[in-house]
Amino acid sequence: YLPITTTRGCPFNCYFCTVGGLKGQKMRKMSARRVLEDVRTMKEKYGMTSLGIEDDQFTMDPERAKAIFRGLAEIKVSVDCMCGMMVCYIDDELIPLMKPAGIKIVTLPVESGSQYVLDNIIRKPVKLETIPELVRKLKAEGLLVHANIIIGFPGEKKEQWEETREFLFHSGIDWFYIFCATPIKGSRL
């Protein structure tokens, strides 16, 4: 297992996150060609069989992500993509490229099951009404779907916790990573 980071920075300013403050809000990325060259080297020189993609916004450039997934399918390694694949950048062309690329689990950075919390507290551009259909499409391709959820933000109310709980039960997502909102130096929180 070897990790790779192919992008730096994040244009979003999510309430709990430090990426924009630490790495900047301007996205910088390796070309798809460079990523695939590095992965081939990792496989040939070091015997890597499992690749960990550790980007914060891997799918921000969908065409680049598609090119990388097509190339990974030829390289034939297992891919652990714990990076949150931003929901709004996953399209119908990207989804069928994931499993052949070696991905078994797609982790979605949903963060909350309350649209109010997403829009007004976290300020994350996720539309909850799109999640069940996306989950259905990912599962139709034979992928497991996981999601990150954060609870306990200042200003979050009991009814929003209940909305999140209902979302957990009805979204179709296979597994949730549930975190308590924790103020980290450098985040707005």
Salt bridges, closest charged atoms under 4 A:
GLU37 OE2 - ARG33 NH1 2.59
ASP38 OD2 - ARG34 NE 2.99
ASP56 OD2 - LYS23 NZ 3.15
ASP61 OD2 - LYS29 NZ 2.81
GLU63 OE2 - LYS66 NZ 3.06
ASP91 OD2 - LYS66 NZ 3.00
ASP92 OD1 - LYS137 NZ 2.81
GLU93 OE1 - LYS66 NZ 3.29
GLU111 OE2 - LYS124 NZ 3.23
ASP119 OD1 - LYS127 NZ 3.47
GLU133 OE2 - ARG136 NH2 2.57
GLU162 OE2 - ARG165 NH2 2.77
GLU166 OE2 - ARG165 NH2 3.35
GLU166 OE1 - HIS170 NE2 3.09
ASP174 OD1 - LYS139 NZ 3.12
